[in-house]
């Protein structure tokens, strides 16, 4: 089977992704209700009871709001680094402490048949991470909520066949939009979110580093839209001599629909 990633829900209102590696099923974040994630998993042919673990990227509500329900209802272990768990513990509520699994950044660990490699990312949370996953010699990764592109990011993502990559906003839409100036500065800042243009640059590097499939995710519902994100990234790739559909598969995650790139 190898590796696959399903974007279950993606956007400003809530995020969750499903990573499959042979018989192992890992949920990355759960920023939606228990009912919503159950429905999203069903679209991917998976029941919540089948999940082996949840891996948390950071403590913001759109990534963790449903985790307490999963832990209490389905007894699913949750992996997070120490600072992230401390920041999210109150929001999660009372849970069985044996389900809490704490890791250190850049120290890999195993969930079922999958090797999980967490890496630090620049974002305004307690101690945010992205993840790469390795199973059967194949690698996939989740990299969203990133304020700036850094060499260390590409070192962590190198060789990932599939990447769920942030394309949060269009710069012009953000500038002309209704967000207050302080929020605009935060989104544009070094600990904010990647724009479509930055996602285009990142995508070029990823393809040259071995990526074959890119799912653009975490789109702002006010400052972006799917066709624009896909067109911007596709144009950047084309300008670099990379053809979508031939050299790389490119699609866009949806806020309320499961999206997968199966190869």
C-alpha positions as CSV (number, residue, x, y, z in Angstrom):
1,X,0.0,0.0,0.0
2,X,2.8,2.5,0.8
3,X,1.9,5.9,2.1
4,X,-1.1,8.1,1.4
5,X,-2.5,11.3,2.9
6,X,-6.1,12.4,3.0
7,X,-6.9,16.0,3.8
8,X,-10.1,15.5,5.8
9,X,-10.8,19.1,6.7
10,X,-8.6,22.1,5.9
11,X,-8.9,25.8,6.4
12,X,-9.4,28.6,9.0
13,X,-12.3,26.9,10.7
14,X,-10.6,23.5,11.4
15,X,-7.9,21.1,10.2
16,X,-7.5,17.3,10.2
17,X,-5.5,15.0,7.9
18,X,-5.3,11.3,7.8
19,X,-2.0,9.5,7.1
20,X,-2.1,5.8,6.0
21,X,1.0,3.6,6.1
22,X,0.2,-0.1,5.4
23,X,-2.1,-1.0,8.2
24,X,-1.4,2.1,10.3
25,X,-3.8,5.0,10.5
26,X,-2.6,8.3,12.0
27,X,-4.8,11.5,12.4
28,X,-2.8,14.7,12.2
29,X,-4.6,17.3,14.3
30,X,-8.3,17.4,14.9
31,X,-9.6,21.0,14.9
32,X,-13.2,20.0,14.2
33,X,-16.0,18.4,16.2
34,X,-16.1,14.7,17.0
35,X,-19.1,14.4,14.7
36,X,-17.4,16.2,11.8
37,X,-14.2,14.2,12.0
38,X,-16.1,10.9,12.2
39,X,-18.0,11.9,9.0
40,X,-14.7,13.0,7.3
41,X,-13.0,9.7,8.2
42,X,-16.0,7.8,6.8
43,X,-15.4,9.5,3.5
44,X,-11.9,8.0,3.6
45,X,-13.3,4.6,4.6
46,X,-12.0,4.7,8.1
47,X,-13.8,4.5,11.5
48,X,-12.5,6.5,14.5
49,X,-11.9,3.2,16.4
50,X,-9.4,2.2,13.7
51,X,-7.1,5.2,14.4
52,X,-3.7,4.2,15.9
53,X,-2.9,7.7,17.2
54,X,-3.3,11.5,16.8
55,X,-0.2,13.6,16.1
56,X,-0.6,17.3,17.0
57,X,1.3,20.0,15.1
58,X,0.5,22.9,17.5
59,X,-1.9,24.1,20.1
60,X,-4.2,26.5,18.1
61,X,-7.9,25.7,18.4
62,X,-8.4,25.0,14.6
63,X,-6.0,22.1,15.1
64,X,-7.0,20.7,18.5
65,X,-10.6,21.5,19.3
66,X,-11.8,17.9,18.8
67,X,-9.0,16.0,20.4
68,X,-10.4,15.7,23.9
69,X,-13.5,14.0,22.5
70,X,-11.4,11.5,20.5
71,X,-9.3,10.7,23.6
72,X,-12.3,10.2,25.9
73,X,-14.7,8.5,23.4
74,X,-12.3,6.2,21.5
75,X,-9.2,6.0,23.8
76,X,-6.9,7.2,21.1
77,X,-3.3,8.0,22.1
78,X,-2.2,11.6,21.3
79,X,1.4,12.6,20.5
80,X,2.6,16.1,21.1
81,X,5.8,17.7,22.2
82,X,6.0,18.9,25.8
83,X,5.3,22.6,25.3
84,X,2.4,21.9,22.9
85,X,0.8,19.5,25.4
86,X,1.2,22.0,28.2
87,X,-0.4,24.7,26.1
88,X,-3.3,22.5,25.0
89,X,-4.0,20.5,28.1
90,X,-6.6,22.8,29.5
91,X,-8.5,23.0,26.2
92,X,-8.5,19.2,25.9
93,X,-10.0,18.7,29.3
94,X,-9.7,15.7,31.6
95,X,-8.3,12.6,29.8
96,X,-6.6,9.4,30.7
97,X,-3.0,10.3,31.2
98,X,-1.7,7.1,29.7
99,X,-3.0,8.2,26.3
100,X,-0.6,11.3,26.3
101,X,2.6,10.6,24.5
102,X,5.3,13.3,24.6
103,X,8.1,13.5,22.1
104,X,11.1,15.8,21.5
105,X,11.4,17.6,18.2
106,X,13.7,15.9,15.6
107,X,13.6,12.6,17.6
108,X,11.7,10.1,15.5
109,X,9.3,7.6,17.0
110,X,7.1,4.8,15.8
111,X,3.3,4.5,15.5
112,X,2.5,1.0,14.3
113,X,4.3,0.5,11.0
114,X,5.1,4.2,10.5
115,X,8.2,6.1,11.5
116,X,7.2,9.6,12.5
117,X,9.7,12.4,12.2
118,X,8.7,15.7,13.8
119,X,10.5,18.9,12.8
120,X,10.2,22.5,14.1
121,X,8.3,25.1,12.0
122,X,8.1,28.9,12.4
123,X,4.6,29.7,13.7
124,X,3.2,31.7,16.6
125,X,2.3,28.7,18.8
126,X,4.0,27.1,21.9
127,X,6.3,24.8,20.0
128,X,4.9,24.0,16.5
129,X,6.0,21.2,14.3
130,X,5.4,19.6,11.0
131,X,5.7,15.8,10.4
132,X,7.2,13.5,7.9
133,X,6.1,9.9,7.9
134,X,8.0,6.9,6.5
135,X,6.7,3.5,5.8
136,X,7.8,0.7,3.4
137,X,10.5,2.9,2.0
138,X,8.1,5.7,1.1
139,X,7.9,9.1,2.7
140,X,5.0,11.6,3.1
141,X,4.7,14.9,5.0
142,X,2.4,17.5,6.5
143,X,3.7,21.1,6.5
144,X,1.2,23.8,7.2
145,X,1.1,27.0,9.4
146,X,4.5,28.1,8.4
147,X,5.6,31.7,8.7
148,X,8.6,31.6,6.4
149,X,10.5,29.2,4.1
150,X,13.8,28.0,5.7
151,X,16.5,25.6,4.7
152,X,15.7,23.3,7.6
153,X,12.1,22.9,6.3
154,X,13.3,21.5,3.0
155,X,15.8,19.3,4.7
156,X,13.0,17.7,6.7
157,X,10.7,17.4,3.6
158,X,13.3,16.1,1.2
159,X,12.3,12.9,-0.5
160,X,8.6,13.1,0.5
161,X,6.5,11.6,-2.3
162,X,3.4,13.4,-1.1
163,X,3.2,16.7,0.8
164,X,0.2,18.5,2.3
165,X,1.5,22.1,2.0
166,X,0.1,25.4,3.2
167,X,-1.1,28.0,0.7
168,X,-3.0,30.2,3.1
169,X,-3.6,33.5,1.4
170,X,-3.3,35.6,-1.7
171,X,-1.2,38.7,-0.7
172,X,-3.5,41.2,-2.6
173,X,-6.7,39.7,-1.2
174,X,-5.2,39.9,2.3
175,X,-4.1,43.5,1.9
176,X,-7.4,44.6,0.4
177,X,-9.5,42.5,2.9
178,X,-11.3,43.4,6.1
179,X,-8.8,42.0,8.6
180,X,-7.5,44.6,11.1
181,X,-3.9,45.7,10.4
182,X,-2.5,43.8,13.4
183,X,-3.9,40.5,12.1
184,X,-2.6,41.2,8.6
185,X,0.8,41.8,10.0
186,X,0.6,38.5,11.9
187,X,-0.4,36.5,8.9
188,X,2.4,38.1,6.7
189,X,5.0,37.8,9.5
190,X,7.8,35.3,10.1
191,X,5.6,33.3,12.4
192,X,2.4,33.5,10.4
193,X,1.3,31.7,7.2
194,X,2.6,31.0,3.7
195,X,1.1,32.9,0.8
196,X,0.2,31.3,-2.5
197,X,3.4,32.8,-4.0
198,X,5.5,31.3,-1.2
199,X,3.7,28.0,-1.7
200,X,4.7,28.2,-5.4
201,X,8.3,28.6,-4.5
202,X,8.2,25.8,-2.0
203,X,6.5,23.5,-4.5
204,X,9.3,24.1,-7.0
205,X,11.9,23.1,-4.4
206,X,9.8,20.1,-3.3
207,X,9.5,18.7,-6.8
208,X,13.2,19.1,-7.3
209,X,13.7,17.2,-4.0
210,X,11.6,14.3,-5.1
211,X,7.9,15.2,-4.4
212,X,5.4,13.8,-6.8
213,X,2.1,14.9,-5.3
214,X,1.2,18.2,-3.5
215,X,-2.0,19.0,-1.7
216,X,-2.4,22.7,-1.1
217,X,-4.0,23.2,2.3
218,X,-5.0,25.6,5.1
219,X,-6.5,28.1,2.7
220,X,-8.1,31.2,4.3
221,X,-11.8,31.4,3.5
222,X,-11.6,35.2,3.3
223,X,-8.2,35.8,1.7
224,X,-7.9,33.0,-0.8
225,X,-9.9,30.6,-2.9
226,X,-9.0,27.2,-4.3
227,X,-8.8,28.1,-8.0
228,X,-6.5,31.0,-7.3
229,X,-4.2,29.0,-5.0
230,X,-3.9,26.2,-7.6
231,X,-3.4,28.6,-10.5
232,X,-0.7,30.6,-8.7
233,X,1.3,27.5,-7.7
234,X,0.8,25.9,-11.1
235,X,2.1,29.1,-12.8
236,X,5.2,29.1,-10.5
237,X,5.9,25.5,-11.4
238,X,5.4,26.1,-15.1
239,X,7.8,29.1,-15.0
240,X,10.4,26.7,-13.5
241,X,9.8,24.2,-16.3
242,X,7.7,21.8,-14.1
243,X,4.5,20.5,-15.7
244,X,1.5,19.8,-13.5
245,X,0.0,16.4,-14.3
246,X,3.2,15.2,-15.8
247,X,6.0,16.1,-13.4
248,X,3.8,16.5,-10.3
249,X,0.1,16.1,-9.3
250,X,-1.4,19.2,-7.7
251,X,-4.7,19.6,-6.0
252,X,-6.3,21.7,-3.3
253,X,-7.7,20.6,0.1
254,X,-11.3,21.5,0.9
255,X,-12.7,22.9,4.2
256,X,-15.6,20.4,4.3
257,X,-14.7,17.6,1.9
258,X,-12.1,14.8,2.1
259,X,-9.3,15.1,-0.6
260,X,-6.8,12.5,-1.4
261,X,-4.0,12.0,-3.9
262,X,-3.7,8.3,-4.5
263,X,-1.0,7.0,-6.7
